[in-house]
C-alpha cells in the first residue's frame, strides 16, 4: 500500500502501521462515520495511546489480524481505498 510502513510482527496478533495521514485518530473516525465500500467499513485503534511519549504514534494505527484471511484481505482493501479517498 503506497505510503504505509509496517514491520513484520514477531508472534503477536496485531501490527502497527504508519499511515500517510497527519492524525490517525481523525482518519479512523472518518472511516467509521463517513466511508464504506459496499456498506462495509473497518475499525482500527489509533496507536498514539500505546506510546508513553507524547505525540508518538500520532500517524499510526494498530491492526488486529485474528480474522480469517479473506476477511483481512477485504479489510486491507477498505483501508487502501479509504486512504486514497481521505488524502484527496
Buried (B, 14 or more C-beta within 10 A) or exposed (E): BEEBEBEEEEEEEEBBBBBBBEBBBEBBEBBEEEBEEEEEBBEBBBBBEEEEEEEEBBBBBBBBBEEEEEEBEBBBBBBEEBBEEBEE
